[in-house]
Amino acid sequence: MTVTLKDFYADWCGPCKTQDPILEELEADWGDVSFEKINVDEEQDVANEYQVRSLPTLIVENDDGIVERFVGVTQREDLEDALQQASA
């Protein structure tokens, strides 16, 4: 099963900068998960498709669709739980 974590962010977003190190650690540990960074200023059509209204927004998806959506800075443990659920 394909699992993707989409990170919707903007360069001017302070909380997004707080989220980055957490995502970098996850990406290093979860090699089988695809991590996508989506700059909402450059890819507004994608942000609209996913109905992103606040930053950061993190979406965990698998082949069946969206498993979980997080708005705001999200802790590693919560993201890992969602990735495990998406991988099951």
C-alpha positions as CSV (number, residue, x, y, z in Angstrom):
1,M,0.0,0.0,0.0
2,T,1.3,3.5,-0.9
3,V,1.3,5.9,2.0
4,T,1.9,9.6,1.5
5,L,2.3,12.5,4.0
6,K,1.4,15.8,2.3
7,D,2.8,18.9,4.1
8,F,1.0,22.1,3.1
9,Y,3.2,25.1,4.1
10,A,4.3,28.6,3.2
11,D,7.7,30.2,3.5
12,W,6.3,33.0,5.7
13,C,4.6,30.6,8.1
14,G,6.3,30.4,11.6
15,P,4.5,27.3,12.8
16,C,5.5,25.6,9.5
17,K,9.2,26.2,10.4
18,T,8.5,24.6,13.8
19,Q,7.0,21.6,12.0
20,D,9.9,21.0,9.6
21,P,12.4,19.3,12.0
22,I,9.7,16.9,13.1
23,L,8.9,16.0,9.5
24,E,12.6,15.6,8.6
25,E,13.0,13.1,11.5
26,L,10.0,11.2,10.3
27,E,11.2,11.1,6.7
28,A,14.5,9.6,7.9
29,D,12.8,6.9,9.9
30,W,9.9,6.1,7.6
31,G,11.6,5.4,4.3
32,D,8.7,3.6,2.8
33,V,6.4,6.7,3.1
34,S,6.4,9.3,0.4
35,F,6.7,12.9,1.9
36,E,5.5,15.8,-0.3
37,K,6.0,19.4,0.6
38,I,3.4,21.6,-1.0
39,N,3.9,25.4,-0.9
40,V,0.4,26.8,-0.9
41,D,1.6,30.1,-2.4
42,E,2.9,28.3,-5.5
43,E,0.3,25.5,-5.7
44,Q,-3.0,27.1,-4.7
45,D,-4.9,24.7,-6.9
46,V,-3.7,21.7,-4.9
47,A,-4.3,23.5,-1.6
48,N,-7.9,24.3,-2.8
49,E,-8.4,20.6,-3.8
50,Y,-7.5,19.5,-0.3
51,Q,-9.5,22.4,1.3
52,V,-6.5,23.7,3.1
53,R,-7.5,26.8,5.2
54,S,-4.8,26.9,7.9
55,L,-1.0,26.3,8.0
56,P,0.6,24.0,8.5
57,T,-1.8,21.3,7.3
58,L,-0.6,17.7,7.2
59,I,-2.6,15.0,5.4
60,V,-1.8,11.3,5.6
61,E,-3.2,9.4,2.6
62,N,-3.1,5.8,1.4
63,D,-4.5,4.0,-1.7
64,D,-8.0,4.3,-0.1
65,G,-7.9,8.1,0.4
66,I,-7.3,10.5,3.3
67,V,-6.6,8.6,6.5
68,E,-6.0,11.7,8.8
69,R,-5.7,15.5,8.6
70,F,-3.8,17.6,11.1
71,V,-4.0,21.4,11.3
72,G,-1.3,23.2,13.2
73,V,2.0,22.0,14.6
74,T,1.6,18.2,15.1
75,Q,3.8,16.1,17.4
76,R,5.8,13.2,16.0
77,E,3.8,10.6,18.0
78,D,0.5,11.7,16.5
79,L,1.9,11.5,13.0
80,E,3.4,8.1,13.6
81,D,0.1,6.8,14.7
82,A,-1.5,8.0,11.5
83,L,1.2,6.6,9.4
84,Q,0.9,3.2,11.1
85,Q,-2.9,3.3,10.6
86,A,-2.4,4.2,6.9
87,S,0.1,1.4,6.4
88,A,-2.2,-1.3,7.9
